[in-house]
Amino acid sequence: MTKVYDWIAAHANHTPNQIAIEDFYSGNTFTYSEFDKRIALLAGHLSVESNVGSGDRVCAISYNNPEMLELQFACTRLGAIFVPLNFRLTVPELQYIVNDCSPKVLLADIEFEETARRVAELANVDSVLITNSNLTDSAYERALTKAKPHTGLAELTLEDTATIMYTSGTTGHPKGAIITHSMALFNAINNSGSAGISCESVQYTFMPLFHTGGLNVFTLPVLHAGGRVILTRAFNPSEVLNTINDPDKNVTHFLAVPAMLLFMAQSPEFKTTDFSRLKAAYVGGAPVPIATLKVWMAAGASIQQGYGMTETGPSCLALAAADSVRKVGSTGKPVTHIELKIVDDDGNEVAQGEMGELWAKGPTITPGYWNKPEANAKNFTDTWLHTGDAARQDDEGFFYIVDRTKDMYISGGENVYPAEVEDVIYQLEGILETAVIGVDDEKWGETGKAIAVLSEGSNLTEAAILSHCQERLAKFKLPQTVEFIEQLPRNATGKVLKTVLREKYGNH
């Protein structure tokens, strides 16, 4: 079995003065040499003060900051398992996760100290370590000052668990996807090709690090390559555009979800932003309205669609820059180290061009869920992961992710994928956001309801939206009604919570 090697120590040896981390919030920057030393000190502290060792879990609840990444690499050096937590969850939700993974230590940003201490008390976690990037005398910094550096790296193989990343849990309790060292390494290798990552790359991370997109696209791959990562605490459209526009920052890579692209395109700074330095501006997490992609293309930014999920490491499909216009709407072709197939309800491969569920396997695929044997049995067939996403493949081999299979509804015996209907509605001027759900219908079983948020000053009516759809969609795909609301419910990464919409509007 192949052993695990220390990425940061290697770069500290070869390029010690190269900047590894730049923290937008505190203004702190760390070279690879400094980053390496801080990781060694944190590993020393965890080992001596909390007896953290091989297989132990260490949780973190924090905004994006260097300490989150220091903890991840310190865990690797000790053979421990890093567990990032969604800071938007409530105490009971966090308590469930912490009970499930039973960590020895909970690291928390000072803004979450009260929550962290309450969760630690309820879940019997012995040690809480508080960080504050703005202070040199925080508990975290004092711990590093007193610690002796931990030297060496635990004996690990690529099959060992590096991270447990809990899914959003929109249905029932969240599941902890096991992320192995193999998944992290091969994801970095895959992205070096598909996203052109190198030691000269500058990744701008505004997606949260507790999410696979924030951590693995492209934060860890850029650190694997010896590039620079700029961290910011939260997504702010104006801040992101101003940073991209700054030649001194020289941002080359970022990942956004569709809502983020939409919000940036609506910001005043969008029209004056120079996107020419971007080499890989990726969007993923949900089907992207083609109208949004075209707005970015008109501004000179080649937005490349990608596809992945926590369980796939995450990079799975990538659209090459050269194909971004010709194949607009596609999520591209498989990255190097992965196998994909599209299957019917019985698990048989469908013919090219037909719709089905996407299955995946390879070295970037999770081996399963922490403490969830039932979920493992349900979601895997002969090591093939059932992604739960509906997809099709065109005659050139390009994949299109149509929608989540759970968001699909059946109207008069025909499958309707909401993303296709949403894309048509987004063509209308005056639509800020939209989501389509299936609602009960006595005649057809289900029909569509469009939930719409209008731009300020828009006077779009339900009749106008329905008329627009009638000219562009087959009859069975047409929404029957439109509900106007102030804003769509979203989770921490910007995904629309259709479960919430279905609960509120699904029966009428």
C-alpha positions as CSV (number, residue, x, y, z in Angstrom):
1,M,0.0,0.0,0.0
2,T,1.3,3.5,-0.9
3,K,2.3,5.6,2.0
4,V,1.2,9.2,2.6
5,Y,3.7,12.0,2.2
6,D,3.8,15.5,3.7
7,W,3.0,18.2,1.0
8,I,3.7,21.2,3.2
9,A,7.0,19.9,4.5
10,A,8.1,19.3,0.9
11,H,7.4,22.8,-0.2
12,A,9.0,24.3,3.0
13,N,12.1,22.5,1.9
14,H,12.1,23.5,-1.8
15,T,10.4,26.9,-1.7
16,P,10.5,28.1,1.9
17,N,9.8,31.8,1.0
18,Q,6.9,31.2,-1.3
19,I,3.6,32.5,0.3
20,A,1.3,29.6,1.1
21,I,-1.6,31.4,2.9
22,E,-2.9,34.9,2.8
23,D,-5.8,35.7,5.2
24,F,-8.0,38.5,3.8
25,Y,-9.6,39.1,7.2
26,S,-6.6,39.5,9.5
27,G,-4.0,40.5,6.9
28,N,-1.7,37.7,8.0
29,T,0.4,35.9,5.5
30,F,2.5,32.8,6.0
31,T,5.3,31.4,3.8
32,Y,5.6,27.6,3.4
33,S,8.4,27.7,5.9
34,E,6.2,29.5,8.4
35,F,3.2,27.4,7.6
36,D,5.2,24.2,8.1
37,K,6.5,25.4,11.5
38,R,3.1,26.4,12.8
39,I,1.7,23.0,11.7
40,A,4.5,21.2,13.6
41,L,3.8,23.3,16.8
42,L,0.0,22.6,16.6
43,A,0.7,18.9,16.1
44,G,3.0,19.0,19.2
45,H,0.3,20.7,21.3
46,L,-2.4,18.3,20.3
47,S,-0.2,15.3,20.9
48,V,1.0,16.3,24.3
49,E,-2.0,18.2,25.8
50,S,-4.9,16.2,24.3
51,N,-3.1,12.9,23.5
52,V,-4.3,13.1,19.9
53,G,-2.9,10.2,17.9
54,S,-3.7,7.8,15.1
55,G,-7.4,7.5,14.2
56,D,-8.5,10.2,16.7
57,R,-11.0,12.8,15.4
58,V,-10.5,16.6,15.8
59,C,-13.4,18.9,15.0
60,A,-13.3,22.5,13.9
61,I,-16.0,25.2,13.8
62,S,-14.7,28.3,12.2
63,Y,-14.8,30.9,9.5
64,N,-12.2,30.4,6.8
65,N,-8.8,31.1,8.4
66,P,-5.3,29.7,8.3
67,E,-5.9,27.8,11.6
68,M,-8.4,25.6,9.8
69,L,-5.7,24.5,7.3
70,E,-3.0,24.2,10.0
71,L,-5.3,21.9,11.9
72,Q,-5.9,19.7,8.8
73,F,-2.2,19.2,8.1
74,A,-1.5,18.8,11.9
75,C,-4.0,16.0,12.0
76,T,-2.2,14.3,9.1
77,R,1.1,14.4,10.8
78,L,-0.4,12.7,13.9
79,G,-2.5,10.3,11.9
80,A,-5.6,11.9,13.2
81,I,-8.8,12.7,11.3
82,F,-9.9,16.3,10.6
83,V,-13.7,17.0,10.9
84,P,-14.8,20.5,9.7
85,L,-18.2,21.6,11.0
86,N,-20.8,23.8,9.4
87,F,-20.9,26.9,11.6
88,R,-24.4,27.7,10.6
89,L,-25.8,24.7,12.3
90,T,-27.6,24.9,15.6
91,V,-26.3,23.4,18.9
92,P,-28.6,20.3,18.6
93,E,-27.5,19.7,15.0
94,L,-23.8,20.1,15.9
95,Q,-24.3,17.9,19.0
96,Y,-25.5,15.1,16.7
97,I,-22.4,15.3,14.5
98,V,-20.0,15.6,17.4
99,N,-21.6,12.6,19.2
100,D,-21.4,10.7,15.9
101,C,-17.6,11.2,15.4
102,S,-16.5,11.5,19.1
103,P,-13.6,13.9,18.8
104,K,-10.9,14.5,21.4
105,V,-10.6,18.2,20.6
106,L,-12.9,20.9,19.3
107,L,-11.2,23.9,17.7
108,A,-13.4,27.0,17.4
109,D,-13.2,30.6,16.1
110,I,-13.8,33.0,18.9
111,E,-17.1,34.0,17.3
112,F,-18.3,30.5,18.0
113,E,-16.9,30.0,21.4
114,E,-20.2,29.9,23.2
115,T,-21.6,27.4,20.8
116,A,-18.5,25.3,20.8
117,R,-18.3,25.1,24.6
118,R,-22.0,24.2,24.8
119,V,-21.6,21.4,22.2
120,A,-18.4,20.1,23.9
121,E,-20.3,19.9,27.2
122,L,-23.3,18.1,25.7
123,A,-21.1,15.7,23.7
124,N,-18.4,15.1,26.3
125,V,-15.5,16.6,24.4
126,D,-12.6,17.2,26.9
127,S,-10.7,20.0,25.1
128,V,-11.8,23.2,23.4
129,L,-9.2,25.4,21.7
130,I,-10.2,28.9,20.8
131,T,-8.7,30.8,17.8
132,N,-8.7,34.5,17.0
133,S,-6.7,35.4,13.9
134,N,-6.6,39.1,14.9
135,L,-4.8,38.5,18.2
136,T,-1.3,37.3,18.8
137,D,-2.1,36.3,22.4
138,S,-5.2,34.1,21.7
139,A,-5.5,30.7,23.3
140,Y,-4.5,29.2,20.0
141,E,-1.3,31.3,19.7
142,R,-0.4,30.8,23.3
143,A,-0.7,27.0,22.7
144,L,1.7,27.2,19.8
145,T,4.2,29.4,21.8
146,K,4.4,26.8,24.6
147,A,4.4,23.7,22.3
148,K,7.4,21.7,21.2
149,P,7.2,21.0,17.4
150,H,6.1,17.5,16.5
151,T,8.6,16.0,14.0
152,G,7.9,13.4,11.4
153,L,4.8,12.0,9.9
154,A,2.5,9.2,11.1
155,E,2.7,5.9,9.2
156,L,-0.3,6.3,6.9
157,T,-1.4,4.7,3.7
158,L,-3.6,6.3,1.0
159,E,-6.5,4.2,2.1
160,D,-6.5,5.7,5.6
161,T,-9.1,8.3,6.5
162,A,-7.9,12.0,6.3
163,T,-11.2,13.8,6.8
164,I,-14.8,13.2,7.7
165,M,-17.1,15.7,5.9
166,Y,-20.7,15.8,7.0
167,T,-23.3,16.3,4.2
168,S,-25.9,19.0,4.6
169,G,-28.5,16.6,5.8
170,T,-31.5,18.2,4.1
171,T,-33.3,14.9,4.6
172,G,-32.8,13.3,8.1
173,H,-29.5,13.6,10.0
174,P,-26.3,14.4,8.1
175,K,-24.0,11.6,7.0
176,G,-20.2,11.8,7.5
177,A,-18.6,11.0,4.2
178,I,-15.2,9.5,4.7
179,I,-12.5,11.3,2.7
180,T,-9.3,9.2,2.4
181,H,-5.8,10.4,1.7
182,S,-6.1,8.8,-1.7
183,M,-9.1,10.9,-2.5
184,A,-7.3,14.1,-1.5
185,L,-4.2,13.2,-3.5
186,F,-5.9,12.1,-6.7
187,N,-8.3,15.1,-6.6
188,A,-5.2,17.3,-6.5
189,I,-3.7,15.4,-9.5
190,N,-6.9,15.5,-11.4
191,N,-7.2,19.3,-10.9
192,S,-3.6,19.9,-12.0
193,G,-4.7,18.7,-15.4
194,S,-8.3,19.9,-15.8
195,A,-7.9,23.2,-14.0
196,G,-4.2,23.8,-14.9
197,I,-3.0,24.1,-11.3
198,S,0.7,24.7,-10.7
199,C,3.0,26.4,-8.2
200,E,2.1,29.7,-9.8
201,S,-1.6,29.3,-9.1
202,V,-3.4,31.7,-6.8
203,Q,-6.6,30.3,-5.4
204,Y,-9.2,32.7,-4.0
205,T,-11.3,30.7,-1.5
206,F,-14.6,32.3,-0.6
207,M,-16.5,29.1,-0.3
208,P,-16.5,27.8,3.3
209,L,-13.7,25.4,4.2
210,F,-16.2,23.1,5.9
211,H,-17.6,22.4,2.4
212,T,-15.9,20.1,-0.1
213,G,-15.9,22.9,-2.7
214,G,-14.2,25.3,-0.3
215,L,-11.6,22.8,0.9
216,N,-11.0,20.7,-2.2
217,V,-11.7,23.1,-5.2
218,F,-9.1,24.4,-5.3
219,T,-7.6,25.1,-1.9
220,L,-5.9,21.8,-1.2
221,P,-4.9,21.1,-4.8
222,V,-3.1,24.5,-4.9
223,L,-1.3,23.8,-1.7
224,H,-0.3,20.4,-3.1
225,A,1.2,22.2,-6.1
226,G,3.0,24.8,-3.9
227,G,0.8,27.7,-5.0
228,R,-0.8,30.5,-2.9
229,V,-4.3,30.5,-1.3
230,I,-6.2,33.6,-0.4
231,L,-8.8,33.0,2.3
232,T,-11.8,35.2,3.0
233,R,-14.3,34.6,5.8
234,A,-17.5,34.9,3.8
235,F,-18.7,35.5,0.2
236,N,-19.2,39.2,-0.5
237,P,-19.8,40.0,-4.3
238,S,-18.1,43.4,-4.3
239,E,-15.1,42.1,-2.3
240,V,-14.7,39.2,-4.6
241,L,-14.8,41.3,-7.7
242,N,-12.4,43.9,-6.3
243,T,-9.9,41.2,-5.4
244,I,-10.1,39.6,-8.8
245,N,-9.6,43.0,-10.3
246,D,-6.4,43.7,-8.2
247,P,-3.3,42.9,-10.3
248,D,-1.3,42.5,-7.1
249,K,-3.4,39.6,-5.9
250,N,-3.2,38.0,-9.4
251,V,-6.1,35.6,-8.7
252,T,-6.0,32.7,-11.2
253,H,-8.5,30.2,-9.7
254,F,-11.8,30.2,-7.9
255,L,-14.9,28.1,-7.4
256,A,-18.4,29.5,-7.0
257,V,-21.9,28.1,-6.9
258,P,-24.5,29.4,-9.5
259,A,-26.1,31.9,-7.0
260,M,-22.7,33.5,-6.4
261,L,-22.2,34.1,-10.1
262,L,-25.6,35.6,-10.3
263,F,-25.0,38.0,-7.3
264,M,-21.6,39.1,-8.7
265,A,-23.1,39.8,-12.1
266,Q,-25.7,42.0,-10.5
267,S,-23.0,44.0,-8.6
268,P,-21.9,47.5,-9.9
269,E,-18.2,46.4,-9.9
270,F,-18.9,43.6,-12.4
271,K,-18.8,45.9,-15.4
272,T,-15.3,47.2,-14.6
273,T,-13.7,44.0,-13.4
274,D,-10.7,42.7,-15.4
275,F,-11.1,38.9,-15.7
276,S,-8.1,38.4,-18.0
277,R,-5.9,36.9,-15.2
278,L,-8.3,34.1,-14.4
279,K,-7.2,30.7,-15.7
280,A,-9.9,28.6,-14.1
281,A,-13.1,30.2,-12.9
282,Y,-15.2,27.2,-12.0
283,V,-18.9,26.9,-11.1
284,G,-20.5,23.8,-9.7
285,G,-22.9,22.6,-7.0
286,A,-26.1,22.8,-9.1
287,P,-27.1,23.2,-12.7
288,V,-26.2,26.7,-13.9
289,P,-28.7,28.9,-15.9
290,I,-27.3,29.4,-19.4
291,A,-28.4,33.0,-19.2
292,T,-26.0,33.5,-16.3
293,L,-23.1,31.9,-18.1
294,K,-23.7,34.1,-21.1
295,V,-23.6,37.3,-19.0
296,W,-20.1,36.2,-17.7
297,M,-18.9,35.3,-21.2
298,A,-20.0,38.7,-22.5
299,A,-17.8,40.3,-19.7
300,G,-14.8,38.4,-21.0
301,A,-14.8,35.7,-18.3
302,S,-14.8,32.1,-19.4
303,I,-16.7,30.3,-16.7
304,Q,-16.0,26.6,-16.8
305,Q,-18.6,24.2,-15.4
306,G,-17.5,21.3,-13.3
307,Y,-19.3,18.6,-11.4
308,G,-18.6,16.8,-8.2
309,M,-19.9,16.0,-4.8
310,T,-18.4,15.4,-1.3
311,E,-18.5,11.7,-2.0
312,T,-16.5,12.0,-5.2
313,G,-13.6,13.8,-3.7
314,P,-15.1,16.1,-5.3
315,S,-13.9,16.7,-8.8
316,C,-15.6,14.3,-11.2
317,L,-16.4,16.1,-14.5
318,A,-14.7,19.2,-15.9
319,L,-15.3,21.3,-19.0
320,A,-12.2,22.5,-20.8
321,A,-11.9,26.2,-21.4
322,A,-11.7,25.6,-25.1
323,D,-15.2,24.0,-25.0
324,S,-16.8,26.5,-22.6
325,V,-18.7,28.4,-25.3
326,R,-19.3,25.6,-27.8
327,K,-20.6,23.3,-25.1
328,V,-22.3,25.8,-22.8
329,G,-24.4,24.0,-20.2
330,S,-22.2,20.9,-20.2
331,T,-20.2,19.8,-17.2
332,G,-17.6,18.4,-19.5
333,K,-15.9,15.1,-19.5
334,P,-14.5,12.8,-16.7
335,V,-11.3,13.9,-15.0
336,T,-8.4,11.6,-15.4
337,H,-8.7,9.2,-12.5
338,I,-12.3,8.3,-12.4
339,E,-14.9,6.0,-14.1
340,L,-18.4,7.1,-14.8
341,K,-21.6,5.5,-16.3
342,I,-25.2,6.5,-16.6
343,V,-27.7,3.8,-15.6
344,D,-31.4,3.2,-15.6
345,D,-33.5,2.2,-12.5
346,D,-32.2,-1.3,-12.7
347,G,-28.5,-0.3,-12.8
348,N,-28.1,-1.0,-16.5
349,E,-26.2,1.4,-18.7
350,V,-28.4,3.6,-20.9
351,A,-27.8,4.4,-24.5
352,Q,-25.9,7.5,-25.3
353,G,-28.2,10.5,-25.2
354,E,-30.7,8.9,-22.8
355,M,-31.3,10.2,-19.3
356,G,-30.3,8.2,-16.2
357,E,-28.5,8.3,-12.9
358,L,-24.8,9.0,-12.8
359,W,-22.7,6.3,-11.1
360,A,-18.9,6.8,-10.3
361,K,-16.0,4.8,-9.0
362,G,-12.2,5.2,-8.7
363,P,-9.5,6.5,-6.3
364,T,-11.4,9.7,-5.6
365,I,-14.6,8.0,-4.5
366,T,-15.5,7.7,-0.8
367,P,-15.3,4.2,0.7
368,G,-18.5,5.0,2.6
369,Y,-20.1,6.9,5.5
370,W,-18.9,7.1,9.0
371,N,-21.0,4.8,11.3
372,K,-23.6,4.3,8.6
373,P,-23.6,0.7,7.2
374,E,-27.2,1.0,6.0
375,A,-26.4,4.1,3.9
376,N,-23.3,2.3,2.5
377,A,-25.5,-0.6,1.4
378,K,-28.0,1.7,-0.2
379,N,-25.6,4.0,-2.0
380,F,-23.1,1.6,-3.5
381,T,-23.2,-1.3,-6.0
382,D,-20.0,-3.2,-6.4
383,T,-17.9,-0.1,-5.4
384,W,-20.0,2.1,-7.8
385,L,-21.3,5.1,-6.0
386,H,-24.9,6.2,-6.8
387,T,-24.6,9.9,-7.1
388,G,-28.3,10.7,-7.1
389,D,-27.9,13.0,-10.0
390,A,-29.7,12.7,-13.3
391,A,-27.4,13.0,-16.3
392,R,-27.1,12.4,-20.0
393,Q,-24.1,12.2,-22.5
394,D,-24.1,13.7,-26.0
395,D,-22.6,12.1,-29.1
396,E,-19.2,13.7,-28.4
397,G,-19.0,12.3,-24.9
398,F,-19.8,15.5,-23.0
399,F,-21.9,15.0,-19.9
400,Y,-24.8,17.2,-18.8
401,I,-26.1,17.1,-15.2
402,V,-29.8,17.7,-15.6
403,D,-30.9,17.8,-12.0
404,R,-30.9,15.9,-8.7
405,T,-33.1,12.8,-9.2
406,K,-34.9,13.7,-5.9
407,D,-35.9,17.1,-7.4
408,M,-37.4,15.4,-10.5
409,Y,-41.2,15.1,-10.5
410,I,-43.5,13.1,-12.8
411,S,-46.3,14.9,-14.6
412,G,-48.7,12.7,-16.6
413,G,-46.2,9.9,-16.7
414,E,-43.4,12.2,-18.0
415,N,-40.2,13.0,-16.0
416,V,-39.7,16.7,-15.5
417,Y,-36.4,18.1,-14.4
418,P,-36.9,21.5,-12.7
419,A,-33.5,22.9,-13.8
420,E,-34.6,22.8,-17.4
421,V,-37.7,24.8,-16.6
422,E,-35.7,27.2,-14.4
423,D,-33.3,27.9,-17.2
424,V,-36.2,29.0,-19.4
425,I,-37.5,31.3,-16.7
426,Y,-34.1,32.9,-16.2
427,Q,-34.2,34.1,-19.8
428,L,-36.8,36.7,-18.7
429,E,-35.5,40.2,-17.8
430,G,-36.7,41.0,-14.2
431,I,-36.1,37.5,-12.7
432,L,-33.6,37.7,-9.9
433,E,-34.0,34.1,-8.7
434,T,-36.3,31.2,-9.4
435,A,-36.9,27.6,-8.4
436,V,-39.4,25.1,-9.7
437,I,-40.9,22.3,-7.6
438,G,-43.5,19.6,-8.3
439,V,-46.9,20.0,-6.5
440,D,-49.8,17.6,-6.1
441,D,-52.3,17.5,-9.0
442,E,-55.4,15.3,-9.1
443,K,-55.3,14.9,-12.9
444,W,-51.6,14.7,-13.7
445,G,-50.2,13.4,-10.4
446,E,-47.8,16.4,-10.2
447,T,-47.4,19.7,-12.0
448,G,-44.9,22.4,-11.7
449,K,-44.9,25.5,-9.5
450,A,-42.4,28.2,-10.2
451,I,-41.2,30.2,-7.1
452,A,-39.8,33.5,-8.3
453,V,-37.9,36.4,-6.9
454,L,-38.2,39.6,-9.0
455,S,-35.5,42.2,-9.5
456,E,-36.2,45.6,-7.9
457,G,-38.6,47.6,-10.1
458,S,-39.7,44.5,-12.1
459,N,-43.4,44.3,-13.0
460,L,-43.4,40.7,-14.3
461,T,-46.7,38.9,-13.8
462,E,-47.6,35.3,-13.4
463,A,-49.3,35.4,-16.8
464,A,-46.1,36.8,-18.5
465,I,-43.9,34.1,-17.0
466,L,-46.3,31.3,-18.0
467,S,-46.7,32.7,-21.5
468,H,-42.9,32.8,-21.9
469,C,-42.7,29.1,-20.8
470,Q,-45.5,28.0,-23.2
471,E,-43.5,29.2,-26.2
472,R,-40.4,27.3,-25.2
473,L,-41.4,24.1,-23.3
474,A,-43.3,21.0,-24.0
475,K,-46.8,21.0,-22.4
476,F,-46.0,18.5,-19.7
477,K,-43.1,20.6,-18.5
478,L,-45.0,23.8,-18.1
479,P,-45.4,25.2,-14.6
480,Q,-49.1,25.8,-13.8
481,T,-48.7,28.5,-11.2
482,V,-46.1,31.1,-10.0
483,E,-45.5,32.1,-6.4
484,F,-43.7,35.4,-5.8
485,I,-41.5,35.6,-2.7
486,E,-38.8,37.9,-1.3
487,Q,-35.9,35.5,-1.4
488,L,-35.2,31.8,-1.9
489,P,-34.1,29.7,1.2
490,R,-30.5,28.6,0.8
491,N,-27.9,26.6,2.8
492,A,-24.5,27.9,3.8
493,T,-23.0,27.3,0.3
494,G,-25.8,29.0,-1.6
495,K,-27.8,26.0,-2.7
496,V,-31.5,26.4,-2.9
497,L,-33.3,24.4,-0.2
498,K,-36.0,22.8,-2.3
499,T,-37.1,20.7,0.6
500,V,-38.1,23.8,2.4
501,L,-40.0,25.1,-0.7
502,R,-41.7,21.7,-1.1
503,E,-42.8,21.7,2.6
504,K,-44.2,25.2,2.2
505,Y,-45.7,25.2,-1.3
506,G,-45.8,21.5,-2.3
507,N,-49.4,20.7,-1.5
508,H,-51.2,23.6,-3.2
